[in-house]
């Protein structure tokens, strides 16, 4: 049997995955001489740091105690998006009648095959993050617990690794919130939910953040009765309220029962390993028994067992490792990147933080993490994508903004696709076209936000977007339409009067 709970069931696909990202017959190399970089943790930040540094000729060691690829490959982005893609296929079937496509009665979801497909695709992707691939890149791969034992030494098993610089990229893990009765019941987290092989007929999900919402909608579309419990009002409390409201209505239409403003939540064991949950929502009391419970709130940084106290690296059990803007810890020879130190817990954020670390460790660079413009997306249907500031954040910073919104109900391609529930909303500094933030709600919002991120990164404003030809008909044309809105505000009555005078002179 596999020794990682994430790799259940022990089928051919999980065996392939394990053989790539934590091969049981792996022999750690014998260190020879000092490493330019020792990287602890082989998630996205660690892999990018190690590969980038090795590609520049540095001598690099990479340490991983569990599965290479980290959360993203094994229990995060990859498996969740495979399940979401299956759920979207089911959603398309459900809505086929709106397009004049009659689907025969009796169409059903084979949940076991959905999960098997996920495991196969995850295994197929895993060679990219494998121990063998990174060894072939010239990196010394050590499987085991890494621990700082001196100012320039990390121990892995029987080996002591000397380093000039070290990088902590150990990420974060699911943690249990203080819910009455949680310690008495069996529950799933993102680290175990992808090991399911049978569909739970009834599933309770605690937490309406990105993970909770994505999986709640997916499980509902795949045939489960879903109870989504959230302590605050609505869902996705950190997102634009208008955007979150659109997704909330979509999730409810897809069968999710939302119990928001949840109070007095209690959990108790029920017969057959099930869970009884009681909660008050909007002055109504609910008493439900579910087959499975998924806890989708709470993350804790992986700081234990690293020996950080021995080398003067300050950390917090909740916030993680303390770093400055150059991602340097309180020990100037040790840096950190990714979920272990960042409030932006995204794969792409970890990727670009790693690039910052490479510049600053190998070349004594002054690259700053604060200069990164980081977009993100929640992969519900429709998706929410965001980059930059929200209005409240702009107000807190004393930045006066103007907001331009293009509804998809007025975009031809969105109308033709039946995807009119959404918008493009762009915030600019008042009196200019400088973009300070944007939110998109659309079927493919995660793809569309990149155009605005590119503009912000390169100092391009709404005038530049408006003057860029977009293919017609596309949903991305909505972004150009926002630029047109800005240009129309430049035609003030005074400017219009001057233009009319000029036209009269040229008759």
N, C-alpha and C positions, 0 to 999 in steps of 0.2 A: 504494500500500500504506500502511496506517496506520503511524505512527511510534512507536506504543506496543506493546510485545510483548504486553501484556495484552489487546489488541484483535485477536487472531487468532481465527478467520479473518476476512477482510475482507468479511463478508456484510452484508446490509441492516440487521441488528440492531446489529452493532458499529459500522457507519457512523452509525446513529442515535444510539448511545451517545456516540460521539466528537463528533458535531455538537452534542450537549448539553453535555458536560462539558469539552471542550477543542476548540471550533470552530476549524477551520483558518483561517477568514477573520476571526477576531476581531481588532479593533483596540483596543489599550489606550487608555484615556482620558488626557487631559492633566491632571495634577494642578493644582488651583487652591486655594492656601491650605493651612493646616495641618489634618490629620485629627485627630479626637479619638482614633480607634483605627486602627492599621494592623495587620492580622491576616495572618500569614504561614503559609499552609497551609490548604487548603479541604477537609479531612476533616471528620468530625463536629464536633470541637471548634471548628474554624475557622468552619464554617458557622453553628453555633449562636451563637457569639460575635458574628459579623458581623451576622446577622439580628436577634438580640436587641438589640444596640446601635443598629442603624439604626432599629428599631422604636420606640426611645425617643427618637429625634431626633438621635442622634449622627452625625457625619460620619465614614464608615467606608470604608477601602480593604481589599480582600481579594486576596491574592496566591497564585497556584497555578502551580507549574512543570509539573505533570503533569496528572492527571485530577481534576477536582472530584468530590467525593463520597468521595475517599480510598479506603482499603482496604475499608471497609464496603460501599460500593456496588460497587466494581469487582473486588476480588479477595478479599473476605472474607465478611461476613454474608450479603449478598444472593445471590451465586452459589452459595455452599456450601449454603444452606438450600433453594434450588431443587433442587439435586441430592439433598439429603437427603430432600426430599418425594417425589421420584421413587423413591428407594431404599425408602422406607417403603411406597409403593404396591406395589412388587415384593414386599416382605416380606409384605404383607397377602395377596397372591395365593398366596404359598408356604404360608401358614398357613390358607388358606381352608377346607381340609378339616376343621380342628378345629371349625369352626362348621357343618359339614354342607353346605358349598358345594363341589361338585365342579368343578374347573377343568379344561378339556380339556387333554390332553397336547399338547406342542408350543408352549406359551406361551413367548415369548422377549422379551428386552429389546432395544429399538432404541436403542443408546447414542448414536448420532448425533442422534436426535430428542430424547433427554433433554437433551443439551447445547444443541441448538437452542432448546428450550423455555426453558432457563436464560438464554440470550442474549436471547431475546425479552422475558422478564419483567424482566431487568435493564435493558434499553433502555426498557421501559415505565415503570419507576420513575425513570429518570434525569432527567426534567424537574424533579423536586423538588429536585435538586442542581445544576441547570444554571446556566451563566453568565448566560443570558438572564433566568432567574427572579430571581437575586440582583441583577442590574442593575436589574430592575424594582422591587426592594425599596429602591432608592435607594443601593445600594452600588457603589462604583467597583471593577470587576473588572480585575485585571492578571494576564495569563498570562505567566509567565516566572519566572526565578530571582530571588528577593528576597535582598538582602544588606545588612546594616547597614554603613553607611559613616561614620556619625557618631553622636553621642549621641542625636540625635533625627531621624535620616534613614535611610531604606531606599531602595536603588536597585533598580529593575527595568528592565533594558534601558537606554534613554536617559532614563528618567524618575527624578527624585529626589523621594521622598515624605517630607514633613515630618510628624511626629506628636507628639502630647502623650503618648500611651501606645502601646505596641506589645504584641502577643500572639504568642508562638511556638506554633504548632499543627501542626508539620510531621510528627508521627507517627513511625512506625518502619517498618522493612522487614525482609524475610527476610535472614538472614545464614548463611554456610556454617560449620558446625562443623569442627573439625580431625579429619577422618576420613581415614585412609590411602587414597589413590587417588581421593578425591572430585574433586580438581582434574583428573583424567584422563578423567572420564566426563561424559556429559550427564545432567542431573538437573532435576527440576521442583521448584518451590516453590509457595506459595500464589499467587504472582504470575503463574505460567505454567500451572498445572494446569488452570485453567478454560478454557484455549485448546484443550484436546484435542477432537478430533472423532471419533476412533476409540477404541474400548475396548481398553485394554491387556489382553491375555490373562493376563499375569502382571505384577504390580506390587509392588515393594518400597517400604515406607514406613518411614522412620527417624524415630522419636519417637512415643511413645504418650501425648502430651499431648492436649489437646482437639482440635486440628486433625487430628493423626494418627489419633486414634480415630474421629472423625466420618467422615473420608474413607475410612479402612480399612474400616469397616463398610459404608459406602455403595458403594464399589467392589465389595466382595464380593457385596452384594445385587444389584448390576447385572451380575454375571457374571464379574468378574475373579478370578483366584487371587491372594490378598493375603498377603504376608509382612510382618508388623508387627514391627519391631525396636526394642527398648527396653533401655537399659543397666541400668535398675533392675529390681526385681522387680514383676511385675504391670503395671498400666496406671494412668494418671492419678495419679501419685505424690503430688500435693498434695491430693487429695480424701480424704474419709472412707473408710477402708479397706473397711468393710462395703459402702459404696455402689460403690466401684470394683470390688469382687469380683463384684457382681451384673452390672455392665456387662461385665466381662471374660467371664463365662460366656455372656452373651447374644451377644457378638461371636464367640466360638468356635463357638457353635451356628449362627451365620450364616455360617460358613465361613472366618473370619479365622484364619490360622496365626500365633500369637503366639510370637515368639522373644524372651522377656524375659530379664533378667540377661545380656544379650548382651555377649560379650567378644571381643576380637581381630577386630573388624569390619574387613574390607578390601574395597575396590571395584576392579574392573578392567574395561576395555572388552571387550565381546564382539561377535561378528559381527552386522552389520546395525544398529549403533547401540545394541544392547542392553547391559545391565550385568550383570556377574558379581559376586555378593556372597558372601563367606564369613564365617561368624560362628559362635561357640560359644555354645550356650544350654543351660543345665542339663546340662553334661557331654556334650552331643551336638554334633557338628560338622555344620554345614550348608553346602552348596555349591550355590547356586541362581543361575540366569540369569533375569533379568526383562526385560520389554520396556520398562518405564519405572521410574524411581526417583523417589520423592517425598521430599524432605528437609523434615520438619515440625518441626525444632528450630532454635532460634536466632533472635533478633530484635535488630536494631541500630537505635538512635534516629537519625533524620535530622537530624544536626547539621552535616554538612559543607556548605560553601559559603555559610553564613549570616553569616559575619563576626562570630561571637559574641565572639571575642577582642578585637575592636576596641571593643566597647561594654561590656566588663567583665561579661559573662554567663558564669558558671562552668558547665562541663558535663563529662560523662564519656562516653567513647566507648561504654560499655556501659549505663550507667544513664540517660544523657540529661541534660537541663538540670536544674540544681539549683534548687529552689524552696522557699520557706517554706510555712507552713500556709495562707497567703492566696494561694498560687500566684504569688508575686512572686519574680523571679529576683534574683541578686546585683546587678543594675542596677535600682534602685527604679522606673524608668519602664517596665520591660519585664516582662511576665508570661508564663506558659506554661500550657498545658492539654492534656490527652489523653495519648496514648502517648509523647509526647516527654519527659514528666516523671513519669508515674504508673506505679506497679507494677500498677495495675488496668487492663489493656489491653482494655477493653470499650467498645463504642459508647455504651452508656448511661452509663458512667462519664465518658467524654469530654463527653457532653451536659451532665451536671450540674456538672462542673468548669468548663465554659464559663459556666454561669449564675453560678457563684461569681466568676469573673473579671469578668463584667459588673458585678456589685455592687461589686467592689473597685476597678475601674479608673474607672468613671464616677461613682460616688457616694462614693468614699473609704470604702467599707464595710469591715467586719471579718469578713466571712464566711470560714469555715474549711473547707478540704477534709476535714479529719479528722472533721467533723461529718456527712459524707455516709455513709449506710448503703447499701452497694453490694452487691446480689445478683449472682449470675452463674449461667449454665447451660451445660452441655455437651450438645449435641443428638444424642447417641447414642440408640439404642433399647434399653432405656429411657433417658430423660434423667436427668442429675444436676443438681440446682440447690442452691445454697448461699447463705447470708447470715450475716454475723457471724462469731463465733469458732468455731474447732474446739477440741476438748477440750485439745489440747496448747497451743494459743495461750492459752487461759484459764489453764492451769496456769502457763505462763511469766509471766503477768501477776499471779499470785497470786489468781486468782478461783476460788473453790470452786463447782462446778456440780453440778446434778442433771440427769439426762437421761431423757427420756420418749420412747418409741418406739412407733409404731403400724404394724404390718405390714399391707400391702395384702391379704395372704392372709386377713385378717379384716374386710375392707371389702366390702360386698355389691356395689357397682358394679364394683369392680376384679375381683371373681370373675366377674361376668357378662360383662365385657369381655375376660376372659382375660389381664388385666394384673396378676397377683398377685405378680410378682417386683419388690418394692420396699417402701419404707417412708417414713414421716415421722418424723424424729428431731429433737427440740427440746431445747436446752440452756438451763436457767435458772439464775440465781444461787441457790445453796443457801439454803433457807429462805424463798424468795420465788417469785413467778411472773414475775419480770422476765426476758424472753427475751434471751439474749446470743448465740445462734447457732442455726442449723437447717440440716439437709440433707434433701432430698426426692429419692427415686428413684422415678420414675413415667414413664409414657408422655408426660405433659404437665407434668412437674415445673417447667419454666421458667415456665409460667403460674401454677402453684400457689404458688410461693415468694413471689409478690407479696403474698399475704395476711399472711404472717409479716413481710415487709419493712415493710408498712404498720403493723403492730402495733409493731414495734421503733421505727420513725421517730416514732410518736406516743405512745410510752410506754405502750402497752397490753400487758397481760400475758396469761398463759394463762387466767386467770379470765375475762377479757373475751371471749376466743375461745370458751371453753366456753359462755358465755351468749349467743352469737350463733347464731341459727337458720340452719342450712345446709340447702339442699334435699336431699331423699332421693329416689333414691339418686345420690350423686355421689362421685367420688374425693376431692374437696376436703373431704368430711365427715370424712376421716381426720385432718385438722388439728383439727377440733372434738373428736374422740375423744381426741387428746393432751391437750387442755384438761380433758376429763373425768377422765383419768388423774391429772392434778395435783390436781383437786378431791377425788378419793378419798383422796389422801395427807393431806389436811387433817383427815379423819375419824380422828383418833388414838383409841386405846382410851379415853383420858380423856374426849375430846369425845363419843365414842360412849356412854359411860356416863352423861354428863350428859343427852344426848339421850333415852336410854332412861328416865331418871328423869322427865324432863319429860313424856314420853308417858304414863308411869304416872300422873302427877298429873292429866292431862287426860282420863283415861278416864271 
